Amino acid sequence: MFQLKNVTRQFGKKIAVNSVTFNIPQGQMVGIIGRSGAGKSTLLRMINRLNDVSSGSIHFGDLEVSSLRGAALRNWQRDCAMIFQQFNLVPRLDVLTNVLLGRLNHRSTVLSILNMFTREERIMAIGALERLGIEQTALQPAGTLSGGQQQRVAIARALMQQPKMLLADEPIASLDPLNAKIVMDALRDINERDGITVVTNLHTLDTARNYCERIIGMAHGQVVFDGQPQDLTSAAVAEIYGSGAELDESMTSTSINIPAAQDNTKSAGVKPLALAGL
């Protein structure tokens, strides 16, 4: 069980997150929605401990996440993987090495400095890329990939951490509808197949409805809605986005009605392990 208890984050006089309390059972897929500046990203960054809490506490089981320091904090950031809107890859490094970087918190400092990865880790990385359907890009510089492909590389890197919880901060905000669907399908597959808790900030209501079993709505740093997709009524949407908000959900829809696209970057006849030199 993951718990936030009266969590507040203040930047100077501005309160970004205000006394937020909720529990998330293991294995749930949760979407957080709200206007820009509602506190969604700050909330995720506190969960991952990229930002400290100003007051309140965060717990994962018996572990008090909000008080962790040093090695214990690094272990939590390994167990609580985070995916960012802007991918946070190293563009000049090949895709395989970017994915392998997800193993750094599992390794000794010396091996990390020498950039030495085992055969087992390389096989694991290729497996993660295969799962995301981009194993053919393993030896390409990450910066040459499309936005959708780069986000899938970021997800593969997160899988390499073998996390207990996966956070995604606006993972589809910069993607076209087809790539947005591919990324969201991947997150749902991780949640359902691996039983990993997934918490994602989303800017499209239809995506939250279609992919998340639970939706949390934020406004002015506070939780103003917490329920199932079918409970997200027009009145609830108005409270989240403002009483004067007239939202046409189709304007930001990620729904598509075409068959799954073929990936044109597929390297015919080349085996994934051969790409990795294995």
Disulfide bonds with the S-S distance in Angstrom:
none
